[in-house]
Amino acid sequence: MFALTVLYDHPTDPAAFDAHYDSTHTALARDIPNLRRLTVARPAPAPDGTRPAWHLIATLEFEDQAAFDAGMGSPQGQATVADLANFAGAGVTLVPSPDTRRIV
């Protein structure tokens, strides 16, 4: 399996970020061809109250590298990437993982 993990830095306006992400960005991502699963996590503070490193973590899963390349190269994939400019100005880190396995 191929996974792309997307790490979103803390935005200046978390409410605006979340509204755009939840209503617009995920709708775009859902239409990416070959996407098998999309998971989203909003990290909580550490037990000592320390702010988490990221505001949001998304993981997109594809069958393999070819499925990822085709999906992200499609008009839907390109629209999803282009949408980052509309809400992710604080920064985003993309972590591609071509050899992802589920253990449990």
BAFI-3210 file (N, C-alpha, C; in Angstrom, 3 decimals, decimal comma, padded with zeros to 6 digits):
// residues 104
n [1|2|3|4|5|6|7|8|9|10|11|12|13|14|15|16|17|18|19|20|21|22|23|24|25|26|27|28|29|30|31|32|33|34|35|36|37|38|39|40|41|42|43|44|45|46|47|48|49|50|51|52|53|54|55|56|57|58|59|60|61|62|63|64|65|66|67|68|69|70|71|72|73|74|75|76|77|78|79|80|81|82|83|84|85|86|87|88|89|90|91|92|93|94|95|96|97|98|99|100|101|102|103|104]
n.u [000,844|000,404|000,891|000,050|000,925|-000,241|000,776|-000,409|000,479|-000,090|-002,760|-003,334|-005,973|-007,769|-010,514|-011,480|-009,769|-010,530|-013,241|-013,031|-011,463|-013,099|-015,491|-014,850|-012,208|-012,014|-014,137|-013,182|-010,943|-012,143|-012,967|-010,730|-009,368|-008,796|-008,328|-008,297|-008,728|-009,304|-008,136|-008,498|-006,997|-007,150|-004,863|-004,578|-003,647|-000,590|-000,314|000,796|-000,144|001,141|001,193|000,167|002,306|001,239|-001,658|-003,534|-003,702|-003,657|-004,257|-003,866|-004,690|-003,595|-003,651|-001,104|002,045|001,631|-001,159|-001,418|000,087|-001,481|-003,941|-003,307|-002,339|-004,545|-007,326|-008,938|-007,180|-005,251|-006,810|-007,335|-004,774|-004,205|-006,052|-004,894|-003,627|-005,674|-006,224|-004,160|-001,997|-000,240|001,510|002,446|003,342|004,308|004,362|005,344|004,823|005,830|005,875|003,809|002,314|-000,356|-000,449|-002,137]
n.v [-001,171|002,295|005,253|008,620|010,932|013,858|016,658|019,268|022,500|024,664|026,832|030,397|031,141|028,896|028,091|028,989|027,551|024,876|024,920|025,317|023,098|020,931|021,338|021,884|020,987|018,212|017,256|017,616|015,905|013,405|012,740|011,970|009,837|006,343|006,528|004,858|005,088|007,700|009,244|011,335|013,172|015,089|016,201|016,037|018,055|017,250|015,181|016,927|019,319|020,496|021,944|020,227|019,058|019,394|020,799|019,331|016,037|014,222|011,208|009,644|006,807|004,507|001,865|001,293|002,715|003,397|003,725|005,885|007,856|008,091|008,904|011,339|012,760|013,223|015,354|015,774|015,177|017,154|019,438|019,166|019,441|022,060|023,444|023,671|026,124|027,778|027,560|026,519|028,143|028,388|026,348|023,129|019,727|017,090|013,631|011,035|007,536|004,777|002,081|000,970|-000,767|-002,508|-003,543|-004,455]
n.w [000,000|-000,636|001,107|001,787|004,041|005,471|007,066|008,838|009,740|012,598|012,104|011,743|012,121|013,461|013,412|010,912|009,236|009,894|009,102|006,311|005,611|006,430|004,975|002,295|001,407|002,098|000,587|-002,000|-001,895|-001,520|-004,056|-005,471|-007,824|-007,329|-004,596|-001,616|001,105|003,431|006,205|009,047|011,617|014,535|016,534|020,101|022,955|024,737|027,737|029,625|028,794|026,686|023,500|020,545|017,866|015,317|013,712|012,304|010,981|008,094|006,332|003,311|001,520|-000,929|-003,380|-004,492|-005,651|-008,367|-008,473|-006,733|-008,145|-010,473|-009,377|-008,018|-010,131|-011,628|-012,713|-010,422|-008,315|-008,750|-008,329|-005,621|-004,502|-005,381|-003,866|-001,367|-001,149|-000,437|002,266|003,844|004,622|006,767|006,620|005,381|005,481|003,453|003,540|001,853|001,707|000,394|001,075|002,911|005,559|007,130|010,401|012,416]
ca.u [000,000|001,086|000,188|000,545|000,544|-000,200|000,893|-000,772|000,916|-001,168|-003,153|-003,617|-007,401|-008,145|-011,922|-011,589|-009,084|-011,371|-014,446|-012,668|-011,012|-014,219|-016,553|-014,365|-011,033|-012,305|-015,011|-012,294|-010,105|-012,968|-013,138|-009,472|-009,434|-007,955|-008,200|-008,946|-009,111|-008,844|-008,353|-008,139|-006,825|-006,856|-004,142|-004,875|-002,440|000,052|-000,820|001,268|-000,746|001,933|000,491|000,660|003,174|000,437|-003,080|-004,319|-002,932|-004,502|-003,571|-004,542|-004,154|-003,779|-003,203|000,337|002,600|000,978|-002,501|-001,193|000,494|-002,639|-004,935|-002,863|-002,146|-005,857|-007,875|-009,411|-005,997|-004,646|-007,688|-007,139|-003,477|-004,332|-006,870|-004,061|-003,337|-006,845|-006,418|-003,008|-000,900|000,703|002,489|002,019|004,424|003,825|005,236|004,956|005,304|005,495|005,820|003,008|001,635|-001,170|-000,006|-003,327]
ca.v [000,000|003,588|006,238|009,986|011,587|015,308|017,276|020,679|023,359|025,394|028,036|031,616|031,102|027,481|027,889|029,147|026,390|023,689|025,058|025,072|021,712|020,000|021,509|021,983|020,188|016,773|016,946|017,472|014,711|012,195|012,454|011,570|008,451|005,317|006,718|003,757|005,507|009,002|009,396|012,656|013,229|016,395|015,840|016,701|018,419|016,198|015,171|018,100|020,511|020,982|021,993|019,210|019,565|019,725|021,088|018,251|015,033|013,453|010,115|009,159|005,486|004,020|000,477|001,267|003,958|003,712|004,239|007,223|008,756|008,331|009,672|012,706|013,411|013,455|016,686|015,822|015,250|018,470|020,417|019,022|020,056|023,507|023,999|023,934|027,562|028,483|027,447|025,945|029,102|028,239|025,339|021,741|018,796|015,872|012,493|009,864|006,261|003,786|000,713|001,057|-002,027|-002,556|-004,622|-004,970]
ca.w [000,000|-000,653|001,930|001,849|005,285|005,311|008,384|008,732|010,836|013,273|011,374|012,500|012,447|013,437|013,050|009,461|008,663|010,066|008,283|004,914|005,478|006,578|003,985|000,915|001,062|002,134|-000,549|-003,154|-001,721|-001,690|-005,479|-006,102|-008,291|-006,700|-003,155|-000,897|002,454|003,908|007,645|009,547|013,070|015,128|017,760|021,376|023,703|025,536|029,119|030,379|028,206|025,562|022,212|019,618|016,802|014,139|013,908|011,705|010,248|007,178|005,649|002,116|001,190|-002,291|-003,549|-004,743|-006,196|-009,639|-008,166|-006,175|-009,225|-011,337|-008,633|-007,754|-011,421|-012,235|-012,430|-009,038|-007,467|-008,928|-007,674|-004,178|-004,196|-005,588|-002,783|-000,189|-001,099|000,082|003,718|004,551|004,535|007,883|006,233|005,271|005,175|002,807|003,834|001,077|002,261|-000,619|001,603|004,127|005,882|008,347|011,276|013,104]
c.u [000,893|000,257|000,867|000,015|000,764|-000,262|000,657|-000,299|-000,282|-001,500|-003,358|-005,066|-007,878|-009,594|-012,117|-010,925|-010,000|-012,622|-014,133|-012,268|-012,202|-015,253|-016,065|-013,261|-011,318|-013,237|-014,184|-011,503|-010,894|-013,093|-011,849|-009,588|-008,418|-007,757|-008,984|-009,445|-008,520|-009,165|-007,822|-008,048|-006,519|-006,194|-004,554|-003,566|-001,885|-000,514|-000,374|000,732|000,010|001,125|001,043|001,478|002,382|-001,007|-003,932|-003,374|-003,915|-003,653|-004,445|-003,889|-004,568|-003,237|-001,680|000,773|001,900|-000,416|-002,408|-000,869|-000,683|-003,676|-004,531|-002,598|-003,442|-006,323|-008,355|-008,240|-005,340|-005,485|-007,515|-005,831|-003,567|-005,111|-006,055|-003,774|-004,483|-006,984|-005,177|-001,785|000,129|001,777|001,918|003,241|003,806|004,841|004,748|005,598|004,923|005,392|005,109|002,280|000,794|-000,716|-001,197|-004,549]
c.v [001,239|004,549|007,595|010,584|013,080|015,925|018,777|021,439|024,109|026,678|029,224|031,622|029,648|027,234|028,006|027,971|025,175|023,752|024,761|023,609|020,756|020,130|021,449|020,983|018,688|016,367|016,771|016,169|013,427|011,774|012,052|010,109|007,569|005,498|005,625|004,172|006,886|009,058|010,759|012,585|014,664|016,119|016,684|017,132|017,208|016,243|016,377|019,414|021,095|020,893|020,915|019,845|020,028|019,988|019,918|017,319|014,256|012,364|009,635|007,842|005,079|002,597|000,400|002,611|004,362|004,293|005,651|008,215|009,098|009,202|011,119|013,474|013,729|014,889|016,829|015,934|016,615|019,565|020,367|019,670|021,578|024,167|024,287|025,430|028,359|028,437|027,026|026,851|028,991|027,204|023,942|020,911|017,536|014,765|011,293|008,604|005,141|002,350|000,729|-000,261|-001,863|-003,751|-005,257|-004,504]
c.w [000,000|000,185|001,793|003,141|005,102|006,708|008,240|009,966|011,423|012,511|012,312|012,983|012,374|013,008|011,540|008,743|008,711|009,200|006,822|004,707|005,470|005,465|002,544|000,597|001,082|001,002|-001,820|-003,062|-001,942|-003,148|-006,184|-006,537|-007,555|-005,201|-002,444|000,474|002,730|005,389|008,073|011,063|013,470|016,477|018,964|022,031|024,458|026,956|029,949|029,813|027,034|024,272|021,282|018,489|015,585|014,528|013,430|010,962|009,387|006,538|004,501|001,732|-000,219|-002,372|-003,685|-005,327|-007,490|-009,414|-007,588|-007,286|-010,131|-010,631|-008,445|-009,046|-012,140|-011,976|-010,978|-008,062|-007,542|-008,267|-006,159|-003,748|-004,328|-004,452|-001,529|-000,032|-000,481|001,599|004,496|004,496|005,646|007,585|006,258|004,899|004,601|003,043|003,029|001,652|001,303|-000,111|002,950|004,334|007,122|009,153|011,983|012,364]
res [m|f|a|l|t|v|l|y|d|h|p|t|d|p|a|a|f|d|a|h|y|d|s|t|h|t|a|l|a|r|d|i|p|n|l|r|r|l|t|v|a|r|p|a|p|a|p|d|g|t|r|p|a|w|h|l|i|a|t|l|e|f|e|d|q|a|a|f|d|a|g|m|g|s|p|q|g|q|a|t|v|a|d|l|a|n|f|a|g|a|g|v|t|l|v|p|s|p|d|t|r|r|i|v]
***
